[in-house]
């Protein structure tokens, strides 16, 4: 295969073409060595290669230093963890003390060497006692960690489970600040759940900034807008009273309304309120008495007031 080059280009690259070797010049090393020293031609300056090598050596040295520091940090953290476990073990020694007739029948994944097995089977009481002591210490540490983990799990479940029997349905709301504020309100008053159109909204940065981790504690239920009616009908079959926070001809003032214990409270859109087709599913509507000229409240504020009134009635 032949390549036709213009005369000017041929003259300017003559040195490189004479030095070019398909087997060596195409390799990374060949790029830096394919040159004709007689005419002073080189494809890439060798000084550049020297700078690259120096750079790689500096980076390699920095990496070694960083790894050395990491090893020291890991050792220190491991030592601190061991000291913490030892302190907790001594504090709970009485609670975790094994019965006197405890045998060496531990269900642990411990592989003993032949020498240790021989010691366990021999008549040497000192060797047997030392192995028993090590196993007992391991058993105490495992029991302590299991107990701490179990206590933490029970506490978390208690926090999540001890909630009021009211669910706020905010699927019709689309503004992130209102949804985040409602999530925070639901957590403050321990509502049973908050229904939203898209549960992925809890990962939004603005939502998390306003909710201040409330979404980690209050159950968030995904109920798309086109599934709100089905969700309300399902909850009605489960014994919930379905209420709407809306000003209608038959709505009851909030200060005159007695909440049922199992309540689903529906909040309307920011401007339009609750659609007519959903109002027909409701068991009733409540409204917040207002004295000013402006005849509407922010939906987050309205939901917070209604939820507090439910909480006040349940507390009393």
Protein Blocks (a to p, Z undefined) as FASTA:
>chain_A
ZZdddfklmmmmmmmmmmpcfklmmpmklmmmgccfknopafbdfklmmmmmmmmmmmmm
mmmmmmmmmmmmmmmmmmmmmmmmmmmmmmmmmmmpccfklcfbdcbdddddfklmmmmm
mmbfklmmmmmmmmmmmmmmmmmmmmmmmmmmmmmmmmmmmccfbdcdfklpcbfklmmm
mmmmmmmnopabdcdfblklmmpmklmmmnnomlmmmccddddfklmmmmmmmmmmnopa
cddddddfkbccfklcccdfbdcdddddfklopafklmmmpgbdcddddfbfblcdcfkl
mmmmmmmmmmmmmmZZ
